[in-house]
Amino acid sequence: MRTLSSISVDTETKRAWIGGGVLLGGLYHAIAEKSPVLAFPAGTCPMVGAGGHVSGGGEGTLTRKYGLAADNVIDAKIVNADGAILDRESMGEDLFWAIRGGGGASFGIILAYKIKLVSVPSIVTVFAPNRTLEQNATKIVYLWQHIAYKLDRDLFIRILITQEHRNGKLTVQAQFQSLFLGKADKLLPLMQESFPELGLRREDCTELKWIEAALFFSDLPDGSTVNDLVTRNPNPRTYYKAKSDYVTEPISEVALEGLWKRFYEAEAEKAQLIFSPSGGRMY
């Protein structure tokens, strides 16, 4: 699929055609080259293929404001089992609905998507403060569950849970990663009102361009630049197993403490648990 890597961005109409083999990092970079105030709501991993990502739904930091990647697809070109190339009109609305979240490979080969670009401010704010169990992480994670889905749609906060060594002692750490579509001076009073328990400070916040925020969330090696978003293999090859699920009721503090016990096991050295909020457009 990597040969299906064309990207055509039209800033006037806020539309783009992307090949089924385009990687998310390459897409973000191509959009930013055309305009610093346009983006596409999709995932944080730059090496993920846009074709499969969109056909599975596509969730990311802009989802609460603009919906899934699949919600922002307005046309497509696919090859069906008979070898015919179809667009939205010729495939019909049922099939067009199915390839936007139902898994594109189940219904045909995705050649290209026409996507709707979304507006972002010229400056956004990111933060990622860490809280260990000794810093009341359990209580803060528990409270996050009650407010994250109700926050202003311009504010996305997810949590990364990992094993951590502090002062020679093994503990569990919660990192609160956030993207705010605006400047820090607007973010800080909003956080004080809606999530004061985190104790966010001005020095925790960094103002960036949106493409730089995409790099911030990308997990690329330290020292990477936005140009590295287009690199296909920036990290050493690793193998891991991942599983996702939805939680409809807050996990109790007792249950969270039970989860943390798993992170004290030797095999959890590189384990990671991610809590991502819905709400906003995702009700």
PyMOL commands that set and color helices and strands:
alter all, ss='L'
color gray80, all
select helices_A, chain A and resi 24-34+50-55+63-66+69-72+88-91+93-98+104-106+133-135+137-150+184-194+196-198+202-204+210-216+226-230+253-262+266-268
alter helices_A, ss='H'
color red, helices_A
select strands_A, chain A and resi 7-10+15-19+38-39+73-79+85-86+109-116+118-119+124-127+130-132+155-166+169-180+205-208+272-275
alter strands_A, ss='S'
color yellow, strands_A
deselect
rebuild
show_as cartoon
